[in-house]
């Protein structure tokens, strides 16, 4: 690890100014960045700490919805009582991320902007396409945890756990920089075909400041499932967030977001079409789940993820149906 300068601004404007420096990088919880430093993927000349930024660690819930600061930890997202009442899907997803120790460190912004955990990308022995090479080594290598959709150019999956829930609820992300902007979270992620070297739409010198989530309507039923190989702690084989607007048992609108199966969070649009307008029951859930895996292109070692994903989608749809406004009755 090389030497670097440490800067700790107290306002967003100061942070943006501090990042306007060759080799500067932001640091929040540091869970991912410190790993990348040790793995020699990054060699910043300046680290800009975001821990003291005014308002960046606040959670606000009101009639307009929820506003989640970028440096709010996943532990707080999982435990905040107001958020658990207004948007229970967020707390459910956050509570399944990593371990209690890591949730106490990891921040919302860092979780959304973290880089893939593909072992070829993380190893300095492999110059993959994400690092400027010409080969995705996962295609012919160890790919049991890699993408089963959109994997032609790069098979790494996006590692965020909280993102599926936020996209399912229509979240937007606020970005500070020389030109502040706000975008739908669903469009914040960059597919390999657009730019294989990055995963999120953040230019150098830009920061996530907060995420906003609209008010959850009373007829919205939600559920989240993270399927792992070992229950104590593991990266997901798949994770699924479901949000269903229902009238009785009829689905009026469906949003299904798949995680850990593609380079970006994936909307299961075919499954959503199966559910919309249909009376919800086990058979409809199974048809939607089958539609969710249509078009999958598994690699040599991860075809098991297709069957797992189909089962988890069906299970999560039925779990959402059993809730009232996202909570078990």
Secondary structure, DSSP 8 states (H G I E B T S, - for coil): ----EEEE-SSHHHHHHHHSSTTEEEESS-HHHHHHHHTTS---SEEEE-TT-TTTT-EEEETTEEEEETT-BHHHHHH-HHHHHH-HHHHHHHHTSS-HHHHHH-BHHHHHH-----HHHH-TT--BGGGT-SB-TTSSS--TTS-SSS-SS-------STHHHHHHTT-EEEEESSS-EEEEGGGSB--TTT-TT-SB---TT-EEEEEEEE---TTEEEEEEEE-SSSSS---SEEEEEEEEEETTEEEEEEEEEESSSSS-EE-HHHHHHHTTSB-SHHHHHHHHHHHTTT----TT-THHHHHHHHHHHHHHHHHHTEETTEE-
